[in-house]
Amino acid sequence: MLKHTPLFELHSAAGARMVDFGGWEMPINYGSQIEEHHAVRRDCGMFDVSHMRAIDLAGVASRDFLRHLLANDVDRLVPGKALYSCLLRPDGGVIDDLIAYRLGAGTGLPDIAYRLVVNAATAATDLAWMEQVRARFGQADLALRLRTDLALIAIQGPQARARAAQVAPQLATLLADLGPFHAAVQGDWFVARTGYTGEDGCEIALPADQAPAFWQALAAAGVAPCGLGARDTLRLEAGMNLYGSDMDETLSPLEAGLAWTVDLRSPRDFIGRAALERQQAAGGLRQFLGLRLLGRGVLRSHQEVQTAQGPGEITSGTFSPTLQASIGLARLPAGVQPGDEVTVTLRSGPAPARVCRLPFVRHGKVLAPAA
């Protein structure tokens, strides 16, 4: 049986087309997916992301636990700061990607040291792995709490923070002052200036029973309800990975375009470090780059890419409403350079594509070169 978020009834009443996403019945669109996409790029849209799970960590052992658990360096976190990281297996494979928030004194949640926000489909696996790691290292002074009592709404776009402040005036000062990749608490609401679209905005965690009224107030203020379809085209234009498509347990972050999230400079030991160092020393790592189709057709995951340095593969692909062209994320051999022309095997046959740096779009501006 599919799980439902606290906003499910509102989605159904609005006529959203619902799909199974990681075991949750979620809206894919409310009508025109392209209009939802443009609303976020040009103005403001909102997404129900309550299927994603928050895991709170409390106890004096929280920091040392995360120093060992995560590939990125949590020592960089001060209260109110956020950090993107991967959760790795001992062989370096990615169990999940997540955002870690430092809470504690001064953030309004003094009893919670950190909050992790993980993907919906992997939440149970993530929590089980964390419990296993905690038991193995005997960290008794550490509590892990899955926050099933919260809803999560992402408000994204150039007008997102202004519109959220209009609907919730008590957040106005907080939203105006909050820096990118920072979070703060207002009462029982947790507000983070983060997102998954390449636009400005915020993600607000609030008690589940308060979420429907907030969603309706945002809609009444002109914030466009958006489904997972637009969320996918937006994140792909922004060059952001999707777990299960662009990375999984068979791949390390070094080949998923996430080397920047791995801290190998400090002497800190973390799960998967030795495997990543061996992989790095061996060389020949594949690259994670963008592709722009030069002709007709649509790039899709698992399509083969032929380059002068050998074969590669598209991991995610779509038609970009902003670029008005088909784009994709691809794992390509070492030596391939942005600007190279490659060949993609479409259903209709071979087609030329241009290699691009990521992202394609950021803050409404097209960064990819014209075809």
C-alpha positions, 0 to 999 in steps of 0.5 A, a space after each residue: 500500500 502506498 504511503 501518503 503525505 499530510 498534503 495528499 488530500 489537497 493534491 487529489 482535490 486539485 486534480 493532480 496526476 498521482 504516481 508511485 514514487 519510492 513507495 509514496 503516492 505523489 503528484 507528478 503534475 497538476 496540469 501543464 508540467 512545462 508551466 510548472 517548470 517556468 513558474 519556478 524559473 520565472 516567479 515561484 512554485 512549491 513542492 510537497 517533499 514530505 516524503 523525504 525524511 528528517 532524522 534528528 541526532 541528539 547526544 554528545 556523541 553526535 559530532 563524532 558519529 557524523 565525522 565517521 559516518 559522512 564523507 564530507 567534513 561536519 567539522 565545518 558546520 557551525 550552528 545554523 549551517 547546512 552541508 551536502 554529503 554522501 553516506 557511503 558503504 565501506 567499498 565507497 558506494 553511495 548509500 544515499 545523498 543527504 543534507 546535514 544541518 547543525 542545530 544545537 544552542 542558538 538555533 531554537 532546538 537546543 536538544 537536537 545536535 544535527 538534522 539529516 534530511 534523506 531521500 524517501 526511497 532510501 530512508 529505511 535503509 539509511 536509518 538501519 545503516 546508521 543504527 548498525 554503525 552506532 551499535 558497532 562503535 558503541 556510541 550509546 550517548 546518541 539518539 536517532 529519531 525519525 521525524 514522521 511528525 513533520 511535513 516538508 514544503 519546498 518553495 522555490 523561485 526568484 520570488 520564493 522567499 518574498 512570497 513565503 514571508 507574505 504568507 507567514 509574516 512571522 518568518 519575514 525577518 528570518 527569510 530576509 537574513 538567512 544565508 544560502 545553505 543556512 537554517 533557522 527555527 521559528 517556533 515549531 517551524 524549521 526554515 532552510 535556504 536550500 532546494 533542488 531546482 537551481 533557484 533561490 528559495 527555502 524548504 520549510 519543515 513544520 508540524 504535519 497538521 499545520 501543513 495543509 493550511 500553509 499550502 492553501 495560503 501559499 496557493 492563494 498568494 499565487 505560489 504555483 503548486 508543482 509536481 515531481 515532473 517539474 522538480 525533475 526537469 528543474 534539477 536536471 537543468 541545474 545539474 543535480 544528481 538524482 539518487 537511483 539514476 545518477 548514483 547508487 550503491 554501485 558507484 562512488 561519489 568520485 564518478 558521480 560528479 560529487 568529488 567536491 562533497 568528499 573530504 580527503 584533506 583532513 586525517 579524519 577516518 570515515 566509512 569508505 575513505 580507504 576505498 575512495 583513496 584506492 580508486 583515486 590512486 588508480 586513476 582513469 575515473 569517469 567524469 560526470 558531465 552534461 550533454 546537449 542534443 544537437 538535433 531532434 529527439 530526447 535524451 534518456 537514461 541508459 542511452 549509450 554515448 560514443 566518444 573519441 575516448 570510449 563509450 559512456 552512458 546517459 544517467 538522466 535525460 529530458 527535454 529542457 523547457 528553459 533551453 528548448 533542447 534535449 539535455 542529459 547528465 552522462 558518465 563519460 570516459 576520462 579525457 572527454 572535454 566540454 565542447 567535444 561532439 559525441 554520438 548518442 544512440 537514440 531509439 531512432 538511431 545515432 545522433 550528435 550531442 555537445 558535451 557541456 559543463 554543469 549546470 545548464 541553468 542557474 538562477 534563471 540564467 542559461 549557462 550551457 553554450 548554444 547549439 
